Amino acid sequence: MVSEPPPIPEREEPPPLPEDLTAEVEGDPIVVSKKEVPRHHPDLRGSAAEVRSLERHVCPECGGKGEWSAAKRKLLCPYCGTEFDRVAPPPMPDISEHDLDAMLARLGDKATTIDTSQRKVQCTHCHAVLTRDASNVGQSCDFCGSPEMLDYEDIEAPVSPESLLPAVIGKEKAYHSLKSFLASKWFAPNDLKKRNLVDRIHGVYLPYWTFDSAAECPWTADSGTYYYVTRTRRGSDGKTETYRERKIRWRPARGHVSTWFDDILVTGSTGLDPTILSKLEPFPTHDLVPYETRYVSGWNVEAYQVPLMQAARTGFGIMEGQLRTMCAREVPGDTYRNLRIYPEYSRKTFKHILCPVWLIAYQYRGKTYNGAINAVTGTTYAHFPKSPWKIALVVVAVLAVLLVIFLLIRG
């Protein structure tokens, strides 16, 4: 199948090619020099690092914790109003990457299956022992309400998270973000935007896998060059007229793309609606910090429900799709067809991380709708009811436009 790029200007003198080349591939192959696609290096340290740096800064006047003012580019004391400069954020700790092939070999069957049994966890405050479903290992104690449950790394799981993204969006801000999102939807009922909607809001750390790999990808394709021939035809009035017909000259082409994939994200969760989750991504993995219990205190923590082998297949499928796009850009000429890529991966690594989201449920006229907020970036998405009156208004408007066009054509 030929991929059609945007039209290009017609050539005044088309190359003298026989017409049968429209369907044939002829000529010596076009060899494209090897293209190295650089790895992306984010310049920003990210919001998590910024928050961690603020923990070190106290007001020189009253001792309050400084808050970063984006407008003033300084720290501002919320208690006495003093402005003061910040110190550079502390160095980000190294986050371990693990050899993918070695881990798959070591895990064996555990790399392809999920343990769905229940597990016991112990409250570190009142020492009560509770039974939890394996898919959700971080919850508050049913007896004393303490969020300090047994550390996640003590739960027996084939792969434990070693890093996470600290939440920087609070519950109140998440709620207002939902209200703003709904207010921006024209099809939502007007009274929906004025209601106190939240029926349930809670924070959850979702499991994710990340994959890295070097990639060498030879490719082959048919490169197409447009040319034009003059034709004649008889018009509706019986007169002969000339026109320009576009044709394509095909030549074989080949090349090579070399690149490095960094932190290809694959969700390990199956509980959240995929249409909602896809709207929240991506998560800024350059903000990752080593796993500590204090970050997940008071939050639910979901154990991964997508095993490592399945996640790896998805991750490398994403890489292959991106490689296909990179190779397509390298095909010379005006268009191409029959693109084939031959990717080879090396230095394959992975890590298991946790990413925070606020899950929100609200009711409208007896029906429950769900939404979520990325607790790092603030990206928000939610399902919402559609106003039948607004939909009907749009339908009537479209029909009116079509009627006007029809009458103009008839006239």
C-alpha positions as CSV (number, residue, x, y, z in Angstrom):
1,M,0.0,0.0,0.0
2,V,1.4,3.4,-0.9
3,S,1.6,6.1,1.8
4,E,0.5,9.4,0.3
5,P,2.5,12.5,1.5
6,P,1.3,16.0,1.0
7,P,1.1,17.1,-2.7
8,I,4.2,18.5,-4.2
9,P,4.5,21.0,-7.1
10,E,4.2,19.5,-10.5
11,R,7.3,19.2,-12.6
12,E,7.2,21.1,-15.9
13,E,9.2,18.5,-17.7
14,P,8.4,15.0,-16.5
15,P,11.1,12.4,-16.8
16,P,10.9,10.4,-20.1
17,L,9.7,7.2,-18.6
18,P,7.5,4.6,-20.3
19,E,4.0,4.2,-18.7
20,D,4.5,0.6,-17.6
21,L,6.9,1.8,-14.9
22,T,3.8,2.9,-12.9
23,A,3.5,-0.6,-11.6
24,E,7.1,-1.9,-12.0
25,V,10.2,-1.4,-9.9
26,E,13.3,-0.7,-12.0
27,G,16.7,0.8,-11.8
28,D,19.6,0.4,-9.4
29,P,18.7,0.4,-5.7
30,I,18.9,3.8,-3.9
31,V,21.2,3.3,-0.9
32,V,20.5,5.7,1.9
33,S,23.4,6.3,4.3
34,K,22.9,5.0,7.9
35,K,20.9,7.3,10.1
36,E,21.5,7.6,13.8
37,V,18.5,8.9,15.7
38,P,19.8,10.4,18.9
39,R,18.5,9.4,22.3
40,H,16.3,12.0,24.0
41,H,18.0,13.7,26.9
42,P,15.5,15.9,28.9
43,D,17.0,19.2,30.1
44,L,14.5,19.6,32.9
45,R,14.9,17.7,36.2
46,G,11.2,17.7,36.6
47,S,8.6,18.5,39.2
48,A,9.6,15.7,41.7
49,A,13.2,17.0,41.9
50,E,11.8,20.5,42.4
51,V,9.6,19.5,45.2
52,R,12.5,17.6,46.9
53,S,14.7,20.7,46.6
54,L,12.0,22.8,48.3
55,E,12.2,20.6,51.4
56,R,15.6,22.0,52.1
57,H,14.6,25.7,52.0
58,V,13.3,27.5,55.1
59,C,12.5,31.2,55.3
60,P,15.4,33.1,56.8
61,E,13.0,35.4,58.7
62,C,10.4,33.0,60.2
63,G,11.6,29.5,59.5
64,G,8.6,28.6,57.3
65,K,9.0,26.3,54.3
66,G,9.5,28.3,51.1
67,E,7.3,27.8,48.1
68,W,8.5,28.2,44.6
69,S,7.0,31.2,42.7
70,A,7.2,30.7,39.0
71,A,6.3,34.3,38.3
72,K,9.1,35.7,40.5
73,R,11.6,32.9,39.9
74,K,12.3,32.9,43.6
75,L,11.2,31.2,46.8
76,L,8.3,32.9,48.6
77,C,7.5,32.4,52.3
78,P,3.7,31.8,52.5
79,Y,3.7,33.0,56.1
80,C,5.6,36.3,56.2
81,G,6.0,37.0,52.4
82,T,9.8,37.0,52.4
83,E,11.4,36.3,49.0
84,F,14.7,34.4,48.9
85,D,16.8,32.5,46.4
86,R,16.9,28.8,46.3
87,V,19.8,26.4,46.3
88,A,20.2,24.0,43.4
89,P,18.2,20.8,43.8
90,P,20.1,17.9,45.3
91,P,21.6,15.3,42.9
92,M,19.1,12.8,41.6
93,P,19.9,9.3,42.8
94,D,20.7,6.6,40.3
95,I,17.8,4.3,39.4
96,S,18.8,0.7,38.7
97,E,18.1,-0.9,35.3
98,H,17.9,-4.7,35.1
99,D,19.0,-7.0,32.3
100,L,15.7,-8.1,30.7
101,D,16.8,-11.5,29.2
102,A,18.6,-12.5,32.5
103,M,15.5,-11.7,34.5
104,L,13.2,-13.6,32.2
105,A,15.4,-16.6,32.4
106,R,15.6,-16.4,36.2
107,L,11.8,-16.0,36.7
108,G,10.8,-18.8,34.5
109,D,7.1,-19.4,34.7
110,K,6.7,-16.4,37.0
111,A,7.5,-14.1,34.1
112,T,4.3,-15.1,32.3
113,T,1.8,-15.6,35.2
114,I,0.3,-13.6,38.0
115,D,-0.3,-14.8,41.6
116,T,-3.9,-14.1,42.4
117,S,-3.9,-15.5,45.9
118,Q,-4.6,-13.4,48.9
119,R,-1.8,-12.2,51.2
120,K,-1.4,-11.2,54.8
121,V,-0.2,-7.7,55.7
122,Q,0.6,-6.3,59.2
123,C,-0.1,-2.8,60.5
124,T,3.0,-1.2,61.9
125,H,1.0,0.9,64.3
126,C,-1.4,-1.5,66.1
127,H,0.2,-4.7,64.7
128,A,-3.1,-6.1,63.4
129,V,-2.7,-8.7,60.7
130,L,-5.1,-8.4,57.8
131,T,-5.8,-10.3,54.6
132,R,-5.5,-8.3,51.4
133,D,-6.2,-9.2,47.8
134,A,-3.0,-9.7,45.9
135,S,-3.8,-6.9,43.4
136,N,-3.9,-4.2,46.1
137,V,-1.3,-4.4,48.8
138,G,-1.2,-0.9,50.1
139,Q,-4.2,0.1,52.1
140,S,-5.1,1.7,55.5
141,C,-5.6,-0.5,58.5
142,D,-9.2,-1.6,59.1
143,F,-8.7,-1.3,62.9
144,C,-6.8,1.9,63.6
145,G,-6.9,3.6,60.2
146,S,-3.1,3.9,60.0
147,P,-1.7,4.0,56.5
148,E,1.5,2.4,57.7
149,M,1.1,-1.1,56.5
150,L,3.9,-3.7,55.9
151,D,6.5,-2.3,53.5
152,Y,5.7,-3.2,49.8
153,E,9.1,-4.8,49.3
154,D,8.3,-7.3,52.1
155,I,5.4,-8.6,50.0
156,E,6.5,-11.7,48.1
157,A,6.3,-10.8,44.5
158,P,8.4,-11.9,41.5
159,V,9.5,-8.3,40.8
160,S,9.2,-5.5,43.4
161,P,9.2,-1.8,42.5
162,E,12.5,-0.1,43.2
163,S,11.5,3.4,42.2
164,L,8.4,5.7,42.0
165,L,7.2,9.1,41.0
166,P,6.3,11.1,44.1
167,A,2.8,12.7,43.9
168,V,2.9,16.5,43.6
169,I,-0.8,17.1,42.9
170,G,-2.9,17.2,46.1
171,K,-6.5,15.9,46.5
172,E,-8.1,19.4,46.5
173,K,-6.2,20.4,43.3
174,A,-7.2,17.2,41.7
175,Y,-10.9,17.9,42.4
176,H,-10.6,21.4,40.9
177,S,-8.8,20.0,37.9
178,L,-11.8,17.7,37.3
179,K,-14.2,20.6,37.6
180,S,-12.2,22.6,35.1
181,F,-12.1,19.6,32.7
182,L,-15.9,19.2,32.8
183,A,-16.4,22.9,32.4
184,S,-14.4,22.8,29.2
185,K,-16.7,20.1,27.6
186,W,-19.4,21.8,25.5
187,F,-21.5,18.7,25.2
188,A,-21.7,18.3,29.0
189,P,-25.0,19.4,30.6
190,N,-24.8,22.9,32.0
191,D,-25.9,22.0,35.5
192,L,-23.1,19.3,35.7
193,K,-20.5,22.1,35.8
194,K,-22.2,23.7,38.9
195,R,-22.7,20.6,41.1
196,N,-20.5,19.3,43.9
197,L,-19.7,16.1,42.0
198,V,-17.2,14.0,43.9
199,D,-18.7,10.8,45.2
200,R,-15.4,9.2,45.8
201,I,-11.7,10.3,45.4
202,H,-8.7,8.3,46.4
203,G,-5.0,8.1,45.5
204,V,-3.5,5.0,43.9
205,Y,0.0,4.1,42.8
206,L,-0.3,2.2,39.6
207,P,2.3,-0.3,38.5
208,Y,4.3,0.3,35.4
209,W,7.1,-1.3,33.5
210,T,9.8,0.6,31.6
211,F,12.0,-0.8,28.8
212,D,15.3,0.4,27.3
213,S,17.1,-1.0,24.3
214,A,19.6,-0.2,21.6
215,A,18.2,-0.9,18.2
216,E,19.8,-1.5,14.8
217,C,17.2,-1.6,12.0
218,P,18.0,-2.2,8.3
219,W,15.1,-1.4,6.0
220,T,14.0,-1.9,2.4
221,A,11.2,-0.2,0.4
222,D,10.1,0.9,-3.0
223,S,10.8,4.6,-3.5
224,G,8.4,6.4,-5.7
225,T,9.0,9.6,-7.7
226,Y,6.0,11.5,-9.2
227,Y,6.0,12.4,-12.9
228,Y,3.2,13.7,-15.1
229,V,2.0,12.9,-18.7
230,T,-0.5,14.8,-20.8
231,R,-3.8,13.0,-21.7
232,T,-6.8,14.0,-23.7
233,R,-10.4,13.3,-23.0
234,R,-13.8,14.3,-24.2
235,G,-15.7,16.5,-21.8
236,S,-19.4,16.5,-21.0
237,D,-20.0,19.1,-23.7
238,G,-18.4,16.8,-26.3
239,K,-15.3,18.9,-26.7
240,T,-11.8,17.4,-26.4
241,E,-9.7,18.7,-23.5
242,T,-6.2,17.9,-22.2
243,Y,-5.2,17.2,-18.6
244,R,-2.2,16.2,-16.6
245,E,-2.1,12.7,-15.1
246,R,0.2,11.9,-12.3
247,K,2.2,8.6,-12.4
248,I,4.9,7.1,-10.2
249,R,8.3,5.8,-11.1
250,W,9.3,3.1,-8.6
251,R,12.9,2.2,-7.6
252,P,14.2,-0.1,-4.9
253,A,15.7,1.6,-1.9
254,R,17.4,0.4,1.3
255,G,18.9,2.0,4.4
256,H,19.7,1.6,8.1
257,V,18.4,3.3,11.2
258,S,20.3,3.1,14.5
259,T,18.8,4.5,17.8
260,W,18.3,4.0,21.5
261,F,15.0,3.6,23.3
262,D,14.7,5.0,26.8
263,D,11.9,4.3,29.3
264,I,9.2,2.9,27.0
265,L,6.3,2.8,29.4
266,V,3.9,-0.2,29.6
267,T,1.2,-0.3,32.3
268,G,1.1,-3.2,34.7
269,S,-2.5,-2.3,35.7
270,T,-5.7,-3.9,34.4
271,G,-8.1,-2.2,36.8
272,L,-8.3,1.3,35.3
273,D,-10.2,2.0,32.1
274,P,-7.6,2.0,29.3
275,T,-9.3,4.9,27.6
276,I,-8.8,7.0,30.8
277,L,-5.3,5.7,31.5
278,S,-4.1,6.5,27.9
279,K,-5.2,10.1,28.4
280,L,-3.1,10.5,31.5
281,E,0.2,9.3,30.0
282,P,3.0,9.9,29.7
283,F,4.5,10.0,33.2
284,P,7.8,11.9,33.5
285,T,10.2,9.0,34.3
286,H,13.1,11.4,34.6
287,D,11.5,12.4,38.0
288,L,11.9,8.9,39.5
289,V,13.2,8.5,43.0
290,P,14.1,5.3,44.9
291,Y,11.2,3.5,46.5
292,E,10.4,4.6,50.1
293,T,7.4,3.7,52.2
294,R,6.8,7.4,53.1
295,Y,5.9,8.2,49.5
296,V,3.0,5.7,49.4
297,S,1.8,6.3,53.0
298,G,-2.0,6.8,52.9
299,W,-2.2,5.6,49.2
300,N,-3.4,2.4,47.8
301,V,-0.7,0.5,45.9
302,E,-1.7,-1.8,43.1
303,A,0.4,-4.9,42.5
304,Y,1.1,-5.5,38.8
305,Q,-1.4,-7.6,36.9
306,V,0.5,-7.7,33.6
307,P,3.5,-10.1,33.9
308,L,6.9,-9.1,32.7
309,M,6.9,-11.2,29.6
310,Q,3.6,-9.8,28.4
311,A,4.7,-6.3,29.2
312,A,8.0,-6.8,27.3
313,R,6.2,-8.0,24.2
314,T,4.1,-4.8,24.3
315,G,7.1,-2.6,25.0
316,F,9.1,-3.9,22.1
317,G,6.0,-3.8,19.9
318,I,5.9,0.0,20.6
319,M,9.6,0.2,19.7
320,E,9.0,-1.6,16.4
321,G,6.2,0.9,15.6
322,Q,8.5,3.8,16.3
323,L,11.3,2.2,14.2
324,R,8.9,1.8,11.3
325,T,8.1,5.5,11.5
326,M,11.8,6.4,11.6
327,C,12.6,4.2,8.6
328,A,9.6,5.6,6.6
329,R,11.1,9.1,7.0
330,E,14.4,7.9,5.5
331,V,12.8,6.6,2.2
332,P,13.8,9.0,-0.5
333,G,11.4,10.3,-3.2
334,D,7.9,11.5,-3.1
335,T,6.2,8.4,-1.7
336,Y,6.9,4.8,-0.8
337,R,5.4,1.4,-0.6
338,N,6.4,-2.1,0.6
339,L,8.4,-0.9,3.6
340,R,10.0,-3.7,5.5
341,I,12.1,-3.3,8.6
342,Y,14.4,-5.8,10.2
343,P,15.0,-4.6,13.8
344,E,17.7,-6.1,16.1
345,Y,17.7,-5.2,19.8
346,S,20.6,-5.3,22.3
347,R,21.4,-4.1,25.8
348,K,17.7,-4.7,26.8
349,T,16.9,-3.5,30.3
350,F,13.8,-2.9,32.3
351,K,12.6,-1.6,35.7
352,H,9.4,-1.8,37.7
353,I,8.1,1.5,38.9
354,L,5.0,3.1,40.6
355,C,3.1,6.1,39.2
356,P,0.5,8.0,41.2
357,V,-3.0,8.9,40.1
358,W,-6.2,10.3,41.7
359,L,-9.2,8.2,40.9
360,I,-12.5,10.0,41.0
361,A,-16.1,8.7,40.8
362,Y,-19.1,11.0,40.7
363,Q,-22.8,10.5,40.1
364,Y,-25.1,12.4,37.8
365,R,-28.8,11.6,37.7
366,G,-28.3,8.2,39.2
367,K,-25.5,7.1,36.9
368,T,-21.8,6.8,38.0
369,Y,-19.0,8.3,35.9
370,N,-15.3,7.8,36.5
371,G,-12.2,9.9,35.9
372,A,-8.6,10.2,36.9
373,I,-5.9,12.8,37.4
374,N,-2.2,12.3,36.8
375,A,-0.8,13.2,40.3
376,V,2.5,14.3,38.8
377,T,1.6,16.3,35.7
378,G,-2.0,17.2,36.6
379,T,-3.4,15.8,33.3
380,T,-7.1,15.1,33.7
381,Y,-9.6,13.0,31.9
382,A,-13.1,11.7,32.8
383,H,-16.1,10.3,31.3
384,F,-19.1,12.6,31.4
385,P,-22.8,12.6,30.4
386,K,-23.8,14.3,27.1
387,S,-26.6,16.7,26.9
388,P,-29.3,15.4,24.5
389,W,-30.4,19.0,23.8
390,K,-27.0,20.0,22.7
391,I,-26.6,16.9,20.5
392,A,-30.0,17.6,18.9
393,L,-28.9,21.2,18.3
394,V,-25.8,20.1,16.5
395,V,-27.8,17.6,14.4
396,V,-30.3,20.3,13.4
397,A,-27.5,22.7,12.5
398,V,-25.7,20.1,10.3
399,L,-29.0,19.3,8.5
400,A,-29.6,22.9,7.9
401,V,-26.2,23.4,6.4
402,L,-26.7,20.4,4.2
403,L,-30.1,21.7,3.1
404,V,-28.6,25.1,2.1
405,I,-25.8,23.4,0.1
406,F,-28.4,21.2,-1.7
407,L,-30.6,24.2,-2.6
408,L,-27.5,26.1,-3.9
409,I,-26.6,23.1,-6.1
410,R,-30.1,22.8,-7.4
411,G,-30.3,26.5,-8.1
